């Protein structure tokens, strides 16, 4: 009798077709042996095959795919029992029977296929035996039941429309970006590259694992047998044993040539993580950027294999940190953005720290400017000095993006690494900076304003969010943003006026006429000296604050010599830097110095910075401020720190009162000026303007009125603040005049002073309008004067009488004045009537309306005596305030008061 075939066990590696199965033995020191076993006694429909062209490709036979899938789902990855019944001598192919399941309950695969009507029983060439008879009986039952192939209907419905290749991998990836598509792994080329059948479209694609590189099989240039890199066979077996002919989900993430980049997810997990964790591969930066799921997990898996020194990482030693990092995490306020790759952060203790954004490269110059031929003699001009911020493409846009997002804001900092000083480069602290949970470097790269530095594979000195940066760069590249755009880069033609007197003179008239101009402070040299970029005028200028004297800060000369600061100079520099550096400001240009620096007023958040420095005791008022509209405010602001003896006023001593000082300066000076009195503000004070100003002023005001009539102000559009210069209407004649806001008492009530006439009134907001810069540069024409040697009584009735008398004498009249003395900024004058040469002050004293205030200066003694004689005459005649006797005697003891 013939000996019964020996039963053997194996694991099913792959199902080629319903009747052709690849079996795998147990691995021993490498990939296990394999054998291809055909199922005897049956004929399965053939699967289609890919040809060299579409016309040469063969389609499936009906039910071929269903039959293959039936066997695949039943067997792949499972341990089976099989027997080899016979071999074909010429091909050495083996045929037999396979059972799956536990002994006693094992299922014959051939019988299950015949039951479902998916295969035919071979009738010829087979020995008649019990097994063959059983198959025939099962086939007849399937035919009777109309199962599978024996069912009625069109067989074409059971033929796949297979797409063997992709026409355009890039378009396919873009169309399916981030989608999870069902698929079956049909072939494993190496551990990270496989052929996948996508369902239900039946599209074949070659998938390369995103972010992972494993050992491969290299084919020699002469076409010889492929050679395996170390661990290539083991890595391929690792992937095959887990994924080959398994149902998976493919996450489409990108394309490389005609291959698809993606992540393959098995129900047991992500194969990329398993490969890395076992040391069969390493992360690759060029494709990890497209990974949409778990980039951090890939890095952690690689790190685990490195630490355990598994396979590829055997003998690996992590590089030591060049410089030990302390205080790795902290928060701070950004005070400066350095070009596009660094920021200066102010820490909680007041120190500042310069931080470079990790793994980021800002815009770089593509080349240096070439010297151009200057003529037949072959001489060439000197190349233009490069200003990186404006001349390097996208440098300005990158800096502006960071400046608007970060300046003055609190950020979180994580120090990634510190690059030690090398050659002429200083030490660099590289960090990941976040604000509101957003990585600043990632945002900058996604806008296309910077690129990612490609580190060596073994270089651990990189951003802690390196993969996010790579992903951001991929998005910017795909969308053609910034540096990756195909269009021409923006050009910034900026005129640098600093130190160029000729250019500065050309720009000065435009800046003066512009009134307040928007600017960005690029550099602060001292408390009152700044470098400002004016976008509207596309110029860069040195700007000096008007109206103040500010101590100089310390500096280093070109020769390297350290020049110490003046007292509180460095504090003034720090104050201005903190408020102004890289902030958006407004400037009013008044004039220019002899080297081309502009002089004017700078406003930070609407506040005059000259005023801020004076209030802080870091600057004093310069005499030139008296000619400006801000002079009074500056003097008032200076009084505070002076009285408190703060900072620059620490050693300040108040001058003794004028009346306690006897001044002997020779002869009395007489310098008569003819003025017209425009307003009487009290019994001893009045406003006047030079008679020469009249025609010019009227011409100016008339022009202003015409402009306001042609373009009336919109109600509510003007919101004045204290100190603002504006146009205002007199309440009685509705004409427009120049005025300064002295007080805002309510939402609609404004106290103003008409600067050209000295009138004061409370008016409504509707009667004010903004003033064009054409009329702000023209100085105020009215000035307040005080009568010398006289004082009014405390009686309100006589104060009113004296004021009325002064109005009658001088209001709207031309008079001559002579400045006799000054108290602070106030000028005390004698007033002479031009018609009869009468001394107005002396006449009011002689009329008994004012009293004499004595002065101790010798040069004024004669004039004071004349005033005293006039007062004596009024007393004797009992005129007005003297009608009931000597009012100066009210301090006598009989009135209950005695001098001490």
Secondary structure, 3 states (H helix, E strand, C coil): CCCCCCCEEEEEEEEEECCEEEEECCCCCCCCCEEEEEECCEEECCCCECCCCCCCCECCCCCHHHHHHHHHHHHCCCEEEEEEEEECCCCCCEEEEEEECCCCCCEEHHHHHHHCCCEEECCCCCCCCHHHHHHHHHHHHHHHHCCHHHCCCCHHHHCCCCECCCCCHHHHHHHCCCCEEEEEEEEEEECCEEEEEECCCCEEEEEEECCEEECCEECCCCCCCCEECCCHHHHHHHHHHHHCCCEEEEEEEEEECCEEEEEEEECCEEHHHHHHHCCCEEECHHHHCCCCCCHHHHHHHHHHHHHHCCHHHCCCCCCCCCCCCCCCEEEEEEEEEECCCEEEEECCCCCEEEEEECCEEECCCCCCCCCCECCCCCCECCCCCCCHHHHCCCHHHHHHHHHHHHCCCEEEEEEEEEECCECCECCEEEEEEEECCEEHHHHHHHCCCEEECCCCCCCCCCCCCHHHHHHHHHHHHHHCCHHHCCCCCCCCCCEECCCCHHHHHHHHHHHHHCCEEEEEEEEEEECCEEEEEECCCCEEEEEEECCEEECCCCEECCCCCEECCCCCHHHHHHHHHHHHCCCEEEEEEEEECCCCCEEEEEEECCEEHHHHHHHCCCEEECHHHHHCCCHHHHHHHHHHHHHHCCHHHCCCCCCCCHHHCCCCCCCCCCCCEEEEEEEECCCCEEEEEECCCHHHHHHHHHHHHHHHHHCCCCCCCCCCCCCCEEEEECCCCCCEEEEEEEEECCCCEEEEEECCCCCEEEEEHHHEEECCHHHHCCCCCCEEEEECCEECCCCHHHHHHHHHHHHHHHECCEEEEEEEEEECCEEEEEEEECCCCCEHHHHHHHCCCCEECCCCCHHHHHHHHHHHHHHHHHHHCCCHHHCCCCHHHHHCHHHCCCCC
